[in-house]
Amino acid sequence: MKGTPKISEAEWDIMKIIWEKSPRSAQEIIDILITKREWKPKTIKSLISRLVSKEALGFQKSGKTYSYFSLVTKQECASRETKSFLNKVYDGALNPMLLTFIKEKKLTQQEIEELKHILEEKEHGTD
């Protein structure tokens, strides 16, 4: 694979189901998504096929049943999306993005402590 594939918003829904429990059959994925989205089974199967083509999903065939599993981690995909967002919205500058998020979101004391810890590790080169 050439790297982490770009995954659409709709494809994220399928990947989240796979990351939660894997492998899953197409029918399992359809049954879960039909309760969350108003998508037709054909739409869901098309999204699964796209993810296989992008090498985000792999599959095993057993008789007529296909079982799908992830070829990429949630962390890999989240990292790719974060970098894409950072470049698109903030021209790749991390500081303005962090400041925006910190100012906009009410942080718990635990979150503040976690941020301090991360920054201290970065400062001392122990990450």
N, C-alpha and C positions, 0 to 999 in steps of 0.2 A: 504494500500500500504506500502511496506517495505522501501520506501524512493524514492528519485528522480531517475527515470530510466536513464540508459545510452542511449543516442540517437545518432544514426549514422549521418553522414554528410547529407545523402539523406533525412533522417527523419526530420532533422532540417528544410529543405525546406517546408515540410508539416506543421510542427509546427508553423513556421513563418506566414503562411497563416491563420492558425486557430487563432493565437494570434492577428492577425490584425483585424479579424472579426469572431465572433463565435455566434451561430453554423454555420457550412457550410455543404452542402451536398457533397457527394463524387464527383458528377458531377461538382460542383463549383470548387473543389480542382483540379480536372483533367483539367478543362478549363483554370485555371490560370497557372498550371504547364506546360501544353503543349506549351504555348507561351514562357516559360522560359527554358525548358529542352526538350530534344529529347526522352522523356520517353513515353512508351506505356501506355494506360489506365490501363492495367492489372498490370503493374509494380507499378503504383501509388496506385492502390487498395491493392496490397500486402504490400506496405509500411504503408498504413493506418491500415491494419489488424495487422501488427507488433506493431504499436503504441498502438492499443487497447489492445493487449496481454501484452504489457509492462505497461499497466495502465497509459499511458501518455495521451491517448484520451478516452473519453467516447462517447456514442452515444444514440440517441433516434430514434426509428423507428416509422414512420408514413406512413402506407400503405407500398409501396415498397421503400420508400425513407428513407435513414439513414442520420441523421444530427449529425455531429461530433463536439465535444467541448473539450477543454483542461481540463485535471485533474491536471496539474502542471503549474506553472507560468514560464514565460520566465526567470525571475530572479532565480528561483530554478534551472532550467536547466543550466543557465549560471554559477551559483555558482559551480555546480557539475563539469562542464567542466573545469572551472578555477582551481579547486582543483586537478583534474586529470592531467591537463597540468603541474601545479606546481610540483606535485610529480614525474611525468614522466621525465620532462626536467631538473628541478632544485633540485631534491631530496627533495622537500618540503620547500626549503629555499626561502622565499619571497624577501629578499633584493637583491640578484643577478638578479632575474626576473625584479623587478622594475627598477633597474639601467640599465638593457639592454633596456627595453622599453623606458625609459626616454632619454637615449643616442641615440637611433635609430630613434625616432620620433621627428619631429619638433613640438614643443608645442606652442600654441598661448598664449598670455598674460593671457587670460581668463582661459585657462587650468592650467597655472602655479598658478594663484590665487586660483583656486579650489583645487589644490593639497596642497598648503600652508594651506588653511582653514581646509582641512581634517586632515592634520598632526597636526595642532594646537588643533583640537578637540580631537584627540587621545592622545596628550601630556597632556591635561588637563582632560582627562577622561570624556568628555561630548558627546561621540558618542552614 
